[in-house]
Amino acid sequence: MTEAQKAPALGPTSVSQDLLAAALAALMPLGGGFLALWGYAWLGIFGVILGLVAAGGWAFWWRNKHKTFFPKDLRGGSVAGIAVLVALFGLFFFLAL
């Protein structure tokens, strides 16, 4: 028997978990885009590169923290923290203009 056959099947997720995953899927690229735009507003094309590197580091940190990008037991506090962070990125971008 292979490892895939031994692993238990994943059960269905709740609607709240699906909504949290959808919110996370919308917030992470939005935050990455704000980082790239923020870099462009400050440093031009070099800032875009730095912003994209920062966005990649952010995604790498999130995945290492939760062991997967969309964990099955995603908490509302984690998504709310990401929402606050993205809101700050947006605010700082508009202040940088």
C-alpha positions in Angstrom: 0.0 0.0 0.0 1.3 3.4 -0.9 1.4 6.4 1.4 -1.4 8.1 -0.6 -3.6 5.1 0.0 -2.9 5.0 3.8 -3.6 8.7 4.3 -7.1 9.5 5.6 -9.4 11.3 3.1 -10.0 14.9 3.8 -13.5 15.7 4.9 -15.6 18.6 3.6 -14.9 22.0 5.0 -17.4 24.4 6.5 -18.8 27.4 4.7 -16.9 29.7 7.1 -13.6 28.0 6.2 -14.4 28.4 2.5 -15.1 32.1 3.0 -11.9 32.6 5.0 -10.0 30.8 2.2 -11.6 33.0 -0.4 -10.8 36.1 1.5 -7.2 35.0 1.9 -7.0 34.2 -1.8 -8.2 37.8 -2.6 -6.1 39.6 0.1 -2.7 38.0 -0.6 -2.3 39.1 -4.3 -3.8 42.5 -3.4 -1.2 43.0 -0.7 1.5 41.9 -3.1 0.3 44.3 -5.7 0.3 47.1 -3.2 3.9 46.3 -2.2 4.9 46.4 -5.9 3.1 49.7 -6.4 4.5 51.1 -3.2 8.0 50.2 -4.4 7.3 51.8 -7.8 6.1 55.0 -6.1 9.3 55.3 -4.1 12.1 53.9 -6.2 10.7 53.3 -9.7 11.4 49.9 -11.4 13.9 48.9 -8.8 11.2 49.4 -6.2 8.9 47.1 -8.1 11.5 44.4 -8.0 12.0 44.9 -4.2 8.2 44.9 -3.7 7.8 41.7 -5.6 10.6 40.1 -3.6 8.9 41.3 -0.4 5.6 39.8 -1.6 7.3 36.5 -2.3 8.9 36.5 1.1 5.5 37.3 2.7 3.9 34.3 0.8 6.9 32.1 1.8 6.5 33.1 5.5 2.8 32.4 5.4 3.2 29.0 3.9 6.0 28.0 6.3 3.9 29.2 9.3 0.8 27.2 8.3 2.5 24.3 6.5 0.3 24.9 3.5 -1.0 28.0 1.8 -4.7 27.3 2.5 -4.8 25.4 5.8 -7.9 23.4 6.6 -8.2 25.0 10.1 -7.8 28.6 9.0 -8.7 31.0 11.8 -10.5 34.3 11.4 -7.8 36.1 13.3 -5.2 35.2 10.8 -7.3 36.4 7.9 -8.2 39.6 9.8 -4.5 40.2 10.5 -3.8 39.9 6.8 -6.7 42.3 6.0 -5.3 44.9 8.4 -1.8 44.5 6.9 -3.2 44.9 3.3 -5.2 47.9 4.4 -1.9 49.4 5.8 -0.1 48.6 2.6 -2.9 50.4 0.6 -2.8 53.4 3.0 1.0 53.7 2.7 0.8 53.4 -1.1 -1.7 56.3 -1.3 0.4 58.4 1.1 3.5 57.7 -1.0 1.9 59.2 -4.1 
